Amino acid sequence: MKDRIKKLYMSLVFVFLYAPIAVLVIYSFNDSTSRGTWGGFTLRWYAELLSDRDIKTALYYTVVVALLAASISTIVGTFTAIGLYSFNKMPKAIMLNLNYLPVVNPDVVTGLALMILYLSANMRLGFLSMLLSHITFDIPYVILAVLPKLKSMNKHITEAALDLGATPMYALRKIVIPEIMPGIITGFLIAFTLSIDDFVISFFTTGSGVTNLSIVIYSMARRGVKPTINALSTLMLGAVLILLFLINKRSSLIDEQKNNGGFI
């Protein structure tokens, strides 16, 4: 009886989480503009997506900002995590607590504070201000993703490499980075996802002519979301699933070769 209740509970959780996504995908093929009726199967929303200038512009800025912000924050966050790992206990605790602040801080406060900072510095709001804002709130998540891998790494391997004549940079490239690579990839994916998904901070720090999908969808919600958004969301979902599959496949191959004593 308990097993049935557990299975029913887990089924309800998964239905609650994934049913809205399934509805979105299904209605991206709906020939009717109404979200309450099924008008037949069609691909015209995907075709119209290619000719919608506003959505294509928003998608361009969304992807470019997300890729740049995730890449820069991953580099900065990784080296920051490596530096924090070598700190003494008290300074490390202080720096980690400071790193938690942007994570727990409300997005409204962060966005408003960054907007005031840019305006006080006479900086024009636009692409650069949005990019810097995304890098700012991405870095703490990268640090939190990389630090556990550093803690689980055997530090004696690095010490042995240095004793055998390796330079610190060589040991970093050949030993530390490969050991913490899963954490780096996780940090990049988290940063990329947060950047694509962000609305509040982007809303406060963007300027005229620069917008992302979250802002466009929010603007559409006032007068009704176009079915082309369903098609775009479905394509983005498919891209994310393919990316996750490739990463999980690579991780499985790495684990398999480590267990067999091989190397990538």
Secondary structure as GFF3:
##gff-version 3
##sequence-region A 1 264
A	DSSP	alpha_helix	2	27	.	.	.	ID=ss1
A	DSSP	alpha_helix	44	49	.	.	.	ID=ss2
A	DSSP	alpha_helix	53	85	.	.	.	ID=ss3
A	DSSP	alpha_helix	89	104	.	.	.	ID=ss4
A	DSSP	alpha_helix	107	120	.	.	.	ID=ss5
A	DSSP	alpha_helix	127	152	.	.	.	ID=ss6
A	DSSP	alpha_helix	155	163	.	.	.	ID=ss7
A	DSSP	alpha_helix	168	171	.	.	.	ID=ss8
A	DSSP	pi_helix	172	176	.	.	.	ID=ss9
A	DSSP	alpha_helix	177	197	.	.	.	ID=ss10
A	DSSP	alpha_helix	200	205	.	.	.	ID=ss11
A	DSSP	alpha_helix	213	221	.	.	.	ID=ss12
A	DSSP	alpha_helix	227	259	.	.	.	ID=ss13
###
